[in-house]
Amino acid sequence: MTTAADLRSIGEVAVQIRTGALSPLDLTRACLDRIDARRDLNAFITVMRDRALADAAAAGRQIATGHYRGPLHGIPVSIKDLIDVAGTPTTSGSAVPPGHPSRDAPIVTRLRDAGAIVVGKTNLHEFAFGTTSEESAFGPVRHPRDPSRSPGGSSGGSAVALIEGMCFASIGTDTGGSVRIPSAVCGTVGLKPSLHELPSAGIVPLSTTMDHPGPMARSVADVGVVFEALKGSGRRPAAEGSRPLVLRVPEAYFCERLEPGVREALAAARKKLAAEGHRIETVTIADAARTPDVYLHIVLPEASWFHAPVLERYPDRYSPGVRLRLEMGRYILAEDYVRALSLRARLTRAVDDALDGCDALLLPTLPITAPVIGATTVDVDGKPEPVRAIMLRLTQLFNITGHPAIALPAGVAGDGWPVSMQLVGHTNGTDALLRVAARVEARLRA
Amino acid sequence: MDRTSQTQMEAWLRAASDDADRRGLPQLKPLLETLARATSALREADRAARDDHAGSASAGPATFGSSGGRTETTE
């Protein structure tokens, strides 16, 4: 049973670590015990117990001798197993032979430089090519609230690790929503920064032009702390402002197919924010309905290109669904890929236009709550929708355009499952987006 | 979609499905049908965007539709 103590914020435990009231070793041991206690959820692929305990002990000694590095020093974190961590295999959740990196990915190096303790590598939808984390050679990731349900994906193990107190932050990747979708399903916070804001070196690509690594945690403040470390800035997140926000809700397309609980949560969020004096407007993102077609014609050929040599050699080691999606990409004509890139530029301008003069766009992160593992369709407003398509529907546009976007909890649906709102900021305005998100989070949690 | 485009798409789908069969991947065929629909939609969007751009070339960068389409209501 997860207790409130398991789910403290980074800010809370950082104060205790800095003052010596809590040792990184005890904290890390507690997280590792949580991982062991819930192996049935398949949240982790590799647990780095010995290395994590050694690093935690070293962190404790450094802090005790006056060498405190900042709010991540001694904090247990996890890494999606698509990202290189020296000395551990990078499996990508696949039975395809893994990579054996001798060096950490730069974003892992930055976390370690900030003093974070890596406890392990989290499970995922194979090669990040799916939204449910059920196609993994290491077993499907299961939602702790109901193991027959998916925690979302592809960074599903990371989100489960957060809500089960197995770590205080995790690093995921987001190509169509893979940080934000599991954050939405699990009731945590996930940030997709601006495109290319964080380095992608040492990360197995899915789409070389739409992949975004990003931090996941239990609050906006915690995500902000991790994001600063990932940038290598060493700065603390700037303070929030107090002027009323201007938020725009893109209703057409984005609010058309929503489960009732999600629709009610959006209405409640608008009402709460307006009651606090924020200005809530509506906006149309021109031709947003073209998003899935553009997305498909970029992600499929880019993924197929990367996987071609391995797919030729080990076709049967891929999960059937992932293999078929990779095979599908090989049939896309070059001219259609270029068409999609051309339309991508136009969609980017359309989102810029929608953001002009406001702080952020406000929309749901996910039209549904946790899907049943193995389901191929889900009923939305009495109509069956393909699970993968409906889960990507509200997030993938911002991978195409590169705008920063964050998923944050917005209460629960009538059946008790978490519901999430998404805020989308200006390109290269991730810090400003985090400040907006902190204010929205405070209001939505009130 | 005009008739020529439709014929081209049908020919593409036939060739792709035959290739999937030849490679022992018949389960790919429903996905290729989905892809064909998406590709048709993509090509139509591209055509519309080019027409739009041609119609407003002197007015700066083209955008989908006639405007940003903002309708403001304050809550």
Interface residues (C-beta under 8 A of the other chain):
Chain A: R248 A252 R270 K271 A274 R279 I280 E281 T282 V283 T284 I285 A286 D287 R290 P292 D293 V294 L296 H297 L300 P320 L324 R325 E327 M328 Y331 I332 L333 D336 R339 A340 S342 L343 R346 L347 R349 A350 D353 A354 D356
Chain B: W12 A16 D19 A20 L25 Q27 L28 L31 L32 L35 A38 T39 A41 L42 R43 A45 D46 A49 P61 A62 T63 F64 G65 S67 G68 G69 R70 T71 E72 T73 T74 E75
